[in-house]
Amino acid sequence: MPEIRLDSARIERIVSQTLRDDAGLRPLKANELAAQICIRLNASMAMPTNPPLSGYRIIPISPPLDSAFKTAVLSKIARVDDLVARELWSLVYERGQDLPPAVADLPTRLRS
């Protein structure tokens, strides 16, 4: 099946126009239904709608500069120095997961 790529604002306008013209809905109701359809389409998409955010992680690659992380690790493991803290942080970072695709999606009411 071929893939169609349109931004959600354009899809919303097309759907709204179709609902007004073909289904005879009033503009307000057609706009509301078009917005709901676009929300469902966005939720069903596998790819993020904002590709620049794909690959971002919630934690940085380096541990925090303050000693809170090191202190927390020290309370769990004896004799932790900066090198060990950095290695442990690397383990945490490597096992981190990318942000879910829907994080970048904006609800219709927030789009300008």
JOHU-V916743 format. One line per field, one symbol per residue. ss: DSSP state (H for helix, E for strand, - for the rest). burial: + if it has 9 or more other C-alpha atoms within 8 Angstrom, else -. Layout:
ss: ???
burial: ???
//
This chain:
ss: -------HHHHHHHHHHHHHH-----HHHHHHHHHHHHHHHHHH------HHH--------------HHHHHHHHH-----HHHHHHHHHHHHH------HHHH---HHH--
burial: ----------+++-++++++----+----++-+++-+++--+-----++----+--+-----+-----++--++-----+----++--++--+----++-+--++-------
//
